[in-house]
């Protein structure tokens, strides 16, 4: 895509870092937008509600989106989709999680469990606060809020007012 003759590039869309320190070591987290869900949607299509009984008023069988089985399947699908979003966004960090991988779509619903501290299951995990900071970074990379829009507008207008400064 081009805008005013310039290529609209996604190459520099990396946010962060959120830096977590353990002992004398620093662990920087970076995030980028999750550009699409094509791969996920092909591997994990959204669950379709089961067909329930006959609807006399329409003369057809009807889907039952409130079915308990469908609701559970939808919850699991949403957790996997969220895990995909998080791991794709954190790709610049080169994060490795025990038992969770983009290569195993069934594992994606366990991203938060694999990242958060748990004395028994994950003693090397992030504290609740650290986890929330990393998730804020992921959201920041994927959201365009009013503050970002205003900052972009101000930078652009400053550049237009003083084009020599960009050289």
LINDA-V509172 format. One record per residue. N is the residue number from 0. D_LAST is the distance of its C-alpha to the last C-alpha in Angstrom with 1 decimal. Layout:
n/d_last
N/D_LAST
N/D_LAST
This chain:
n/d_last
0/24.1
1/21.3
2/20.0
3/18.5
4/18.3
5/16.3
6/18.4
7/19.5
8/19.5
9/21.7
10/20.6
11/18.8
12/21.5
13/23.0
14/24.3
15/25.8
16/27.1
17/30.5
18/31.9
19/35.7
20/37.4
21/40.8
22/42.3
23/39.7
24/37.7
25/34.7
26/34.4
27/31.0
28/31.2
29/28.3
30/28.6
31/27.1
32/28.5
33/31.8
34/30.7
35/34.3
36/37.9
37/39.2
38/40.5
39/42.1
40/43.6
41/45.2
42/46.7
43/47.6
44/48.4
45/49.0
46/52.8
47/54.9
48/57.6
49/61.2
50/63.5
51/66.1
52/69.3
53/70.2
54/69.1
55/72.1
56/70.2
57/67.8
58/70.1
59/67.6
60/66.7
61/63.7
62/61.0
63/61.3
64/57.8
65/59.6
66/61.5
67/61.3
68/60.6
69/57.7
70/56.3
71/56.4
72/54.8
73/52.0
74/51.4
75/51.2
76/48.9
77/46.6
78/46.5
79/45.6
80/42.9
81/41.4
82/41.6
83/39.8
84/37.0
85/36.8
86/36.9
87/34.4
88/32.0
89/32.5
90/32.0
91/29.0
92/31.4
93/33.9
94/36.7
95/40.2
96/43.0
97/46.7
98/48.4
99/45.4
100/43.3
101/41.4
102/43.8
103/46.8
104/46.4
105/49.7
106/48.1
107/45.2
108/47.3
109/47.5
110/43.9
111/44.4
112/47.6
113/46.0
114/43.2
115/45.2
116/47.4
117/51.1
118/53.6
119/55.6
120/53.4
121/49.9
122/49.9
123/46.4
124/44.9
125/42.6
126/44.1
127/44.2
128/41.4
129/39.2
130/39.9
131/38.9
132/35.6
133/34.8
134/36.0
135/33.8
136/30.8
137/32.1
138/32.5
139/29.0
140/27.6
141/29.8
142/29.8
143/27.5
144/28.8
145/28.3
146/26.3
147/23.7
148/23.5
149/23.1
150/20.4
151/18.4
152/19.1
153/18.0
154/14.6
155/14.2
156/15.6
157/13.4
158/10.3
159/12.3
160/13.4
161/10.2
162/7.5
163/5.6
164/5.6
165/3.8
166/0.0
